[in-house]
Amino acid sequence: MTRFKLHLLFPALFLTLCTVPADAKTPRSSSAKTAFKKMQPCPATGSSKGACPGYVIDHVVPLDCGGADAPENMQWQTVADAKEKDRWERKGCRRP
């Protein structure tokens, strides 16, 4: 009888959970956002805490298109650029 190897299951489970697209009602990870701010301080203030005037944190690959809610998938984006990107994301990344 073949022994089941759990150490092979966990990476697959992790990848599956990380690639499930989030919808608008899915809570975002505050720890991922905090980690991103530590890695990439605010371009306007240079601070890794608090508000960042004129900028928002954007997901490079949108969550609705299968992007991860992780610091590696985040970037600072101006408010104006974010509004423009949001327009085409709503059209191109709708889930069934």
BADRENLO-457652 format. One record per residue (C-alpha): residue in one letter; x, z, y. Coordinates in steps of 0.001 Angstrom, whole numbers, plus 524288, in hexadecimal, padded with zeros to 5 digits. Layout:
! residues N
AXZY ...
This chain:
! residues 96
M800008000080000 T8052F7FC6680D71 R8078A8076881712 F801658057B82443 K80B8E8063A82F24 L8062780CD683B3F H812088098D84373 L80DF77FB3984273 L8000E7FE0F8468E F802D78052A8534E P8098C7F9ED85A8A A7FE827F0B9856DC L7F4577FA9285B30 F7FB997FCBC8680C L7FC317EE1786ACF T7EDD87EC9286791 L7E9C77F771870B6 C7F2807F27F87BA2 T7ED097E4C587B3E V7DE9F7E82C87BAE P7D9AA7E34B888E5 A7D3E47ED84891E4 D7C7287EB76898EB A7C3807EFFF8A693 K7BE037FCBA8A149 T7CA3D80051899A4 P7D1B480B598A034 R7DF528075E8A474 S7EB2680F2C8A07F S7EF558181C8AB89 S7FBFB81B1A8A440 A7FF4F80C858A3BD K7FCB080B638B252 T805388174D8B52D A8102F811E28ACAE F80F51804DC8B3CC K8105480B918C111 K81C80812CA8BC75 M8229D806068B7CC Q81E4D7FE1F8C3AC P81C2F8063E8D007 C812A4801778DA68 P818237F5D18E1F8 A8121D7FACA8EEAB T816BE808EF8EE3C G821358099E8E3C8 S819FF8151F8DDB4 S8168F816A28CF6D K80B0C81F7E8D2A1 G7FEB181E3D8DAA2 A7F84E812868E106 C7FF13805918E381 P7F9427FFBB8EFEE G7F6767F1318EEEE Y7F9887F0758E066 V7F28A7F24F8D37C I7F7847F3588C59C D7F4457E6CC8BE75 H7F4CA7E3758B00A V7FD467D74C8AE80 V7F5807D3248A283 P7E7AD7D78C8A5CE L7E18D7E1C089D04 D7D5E57D8C989A9A C7DF5F7CE47895E2 G7E59B7D76E88C05 G7F0297DD7D8948F A7F4CA7EB32891B7 D7F2147F6B689A9F A8009D7F9E889AC2 P80B1B7FAD68A54A E811BA7EEA289FEC N8056A7E6EC8A349 M804087EC2D8B129 Q808DC7E7798BE51 W806C77EA908CCA6 Q7FE3D7E08D8D34A T7F9867DF768E141 V7EB0E7E1EF8E329 A7E90B7D3CA8E7AF D7F02B7CE348DBD3 A7E8957D7458D2C5 K7DB867D25D8D808 E7DFBE7C44B8D5D0 K7E48F7C70C8C808 D7D8167CE888C4D2 R7CFFD7C26C8C83E W7D6847B9A08BE46 E7D79B7C4728B426 R7C8DB7C6638B45C K7C6F57B7E58B197 G7D18E7B5FB8A75F C7D1DC7C27E89F9A R7C3D27C58C89CB9 R7C1717CB5588F80 P7B6307C66E88718 
